[in-house]
Amino acid sequence: MDMKAFFVTGTGTDIGKTYVAAGLIRASRRAGRQANAIKPIMTGYESYRPDVSDAGRLLEAMEKKVTAESVAAISPWRYAAPISPDMAAAMEGRTISLPQLLTFCEAAIKSAPGLMLVEGVGGVMVPLDRWHTVRDWIAGLHIPAILVAGSYLGSISHILTAAEALNTHAIKIAAVVISESDISPVRPEDIASTITKFLPRTAIQIVHRMINDAEFEKLAWLLD
């Protein structure tokens, strides 16, 4: 089976990266395809509740048992503080090595048949250390990005800013996914219509909060 890898990034934090990644995994598996994900870096991790972590939700989507060990296998860099990874690591007297991070991701991508998702942390420009951001991580892997955004007020500017940041590093955007926010004063459809004018060659997929199986299936088909 052919391997396809994508980096799931976002315009910011808490906008639905894990929700979209898990939904995409389930849709791909329903279609009879193999699909896996890793979440190499997590902040705000509560070791006594691995099931409610982002990695735990990805494991559930892959129909794998959620344990401290299975979480550690797909998320080696885990930090307690719910802040940017560079600061969270520093609080624990640790650092994140970009070369080691890339090596881990590359090994996971090569070993997994079918779809492999690498879920990032925070937004496109979140710092990993003194010199590198998530954007450098994506560029180092040489795989396309799935850019996840919400439908909150201001989302249009955040989407276009993140897209510009990716484009300046020659990172291909495989799709922009608008994950409907809890509070959504602007219809996701209107956001999609607006950003299409600025990103005319980029696939845009809306994912509503409730009934969205068909939307995830369409996204899986687009990426395949």
N, C-alpha and C positions, 0 to 999 in steps of 0.2 A: 504494500500500500504506500502511496506517495505521502511524504511528510510535508506538512504545511505549518509554518510557525508565524505567529503574530504577537506583537507586544501590545497589551491592553493598558493604555495610559488615559489620563483625564485632564480636564481643565482645572481641576482642583481636587480637594479631598471630600469624601462623603457625597459623591455625585452619582455613584452606582457602578463603579468598575467591577467589583466582585459580583454584583447582581447580574450585570451583563455577561461577564465571563461564565458564570454558572449557568445562566440561561442558554448561552451558546453551546456549552458542553452538552446539556440535556437535549437540545434540539439536534445536535450532530449525532448523538447516540441513538435517538429515536429514529433517525434516518439510516441507521445501520453502520455508521462510521465510528471509528475509534477517535476519542477525544480526551485530552488530558490537559492539566494546567499546573503551573508552579507559581508560588507567591514568595519569591526569595527573601524579601524584606517586609517585616511587619513591625509597626510601632503600636503602642497601646495594647500590647499582648498580655492577657491575663492567663498565666500558665495553668491555673486551676479550672479554667473554662475553655479548653481548646475547641469545643464544639461550636462556640459562638464567634470564633475568630474568622477572619477572611479565609485563611487556609482551611479551616474546618468546613466552611460552606463550599469551598471548591472540592474538597474530598467527598462531601455528601453528593455533589453533582456527579462526581466520577463513580459513585456507588462504592466508595471505599470506607472502611471503618475509621472513625475519627478518634485518634489517640494522641498522646503527647509525642509518641515516636513517629506516627504518620504525618503529623503536622511538621515536626522537625525535618522530615525527609524532603518536603517541598518548600519549607520556609526556614532555612538555616540561620538567617539573621533576624532575631526576634528581640524586641526591646519593650520595656514596660511603659515608658512615658509616651503619651499620645501626642507627640510632636514630630517635627521633621527628623528624618533618620540621622542626619549628622549630629543634631543636638541630643537625640535620644541615646545614640551610641556614646557620645562624650560623657553623658551623665553616668554611664556604667563603666567608664574608663576603657571604652572600646572604640574601634574605628572600622569603617567599611572599606575594604580593598576592592577597587573597581576591577582589576585583573582577576581576582579570585571570584568575584561576582559573575564576570563574563564566562569564566571557565565552567562554573557550576551550571549556568544557563545553557551554554553550548553543549555540554554533556547531556543534559536533560532533553534538549531538542533532538540531538542525534539518536538518542536511545528510544524515542517515542514514535511509533508509527502513527499515521493519521494526523489529526489536528493537535497542535501543541500551542497553548496560550501561556505567555509569560506576563503575569500581572505585575504592574509597577506599584509604586507607593506614592500617594499624593498626586500632585500634578506634574506636568511636563518639566517644569523648571525647579522642582524641589531639590535642594542640595543633598548629596550623598556624603560629601566630605568637604574639605576646604576648596577643592578645585573642580569637582565634578557634580553634575546634576543628573536627573533621570534622563534628560535628553542625551547625554553622553553615553549612558547605559544602552539606550535604544540604538544609537548610532553604532556602538561597538558590536552589537549583535548582527547588524546588517539584515534586519527583518522589518517588514512593514508594520505600521502602527494602526491600532484601532483606537480612535480618539473618542472617549466617552464624555458627554456633557449632560447637564441638567436642562430643565426648561424654566428656570427661575429668571427673574428680572436681572438683566446684565449678562445672561448666558451668551448672547450673540457676540458681544465683544470678547468674552473669554474664549469662545470657540475660535474666532478668527485670530486672536493673539496666539493661542496655542498652536494653531495650524501654521502660522507664520514662523514660530520658533522651530517647528519641525522641518518646515520647508528650507529654512536657511542652513540646515545640516543635511540636506538631501535625503531626509527620511520620508519614505513613501507613506501616505495615509491611505490605508486600504478601505477605510470607512469611517464616517463620523456617525456615532450612535447618540441620539438624543433620548436619554432616559428620563421619562416624565418625573418631575419633582413633586414632593408632597404639596408644596404651595406653588402653583403654576399660574401666575397671572397672565402669561402669554401662552397661547396654544402651541404645543410642539410643532404642529403643522405649519404655523406661521413662522416659527424660528427656522424650520427646514427650508421654507420658501425663500427666506431672506438670505441665508448663508449659501444657498445654491448659486445665487448671483455672484458671490465672491469665490466660491469653490466649485466651478461648473463641471470639473472633471472628477469630482470626488463623490463616491457613493454615500448617500445619507439614509439612515434607517431610524425610524422612530420606534421606541419601545414604551408602550403605555404601562401604567402601574398594575392593572388588573388582568385583563384578558390579553395575553401577548404571545401565546405559543406560536401562532402563525407568523408573528413579526420576527421572533427568534429563528424560526425555520427559514424565513426569507433571508435573514442575515447570514445564516450558515450556508445557504445556497450561493449568496453573493461571494462569500469568501472562498468557496470551493471552486 
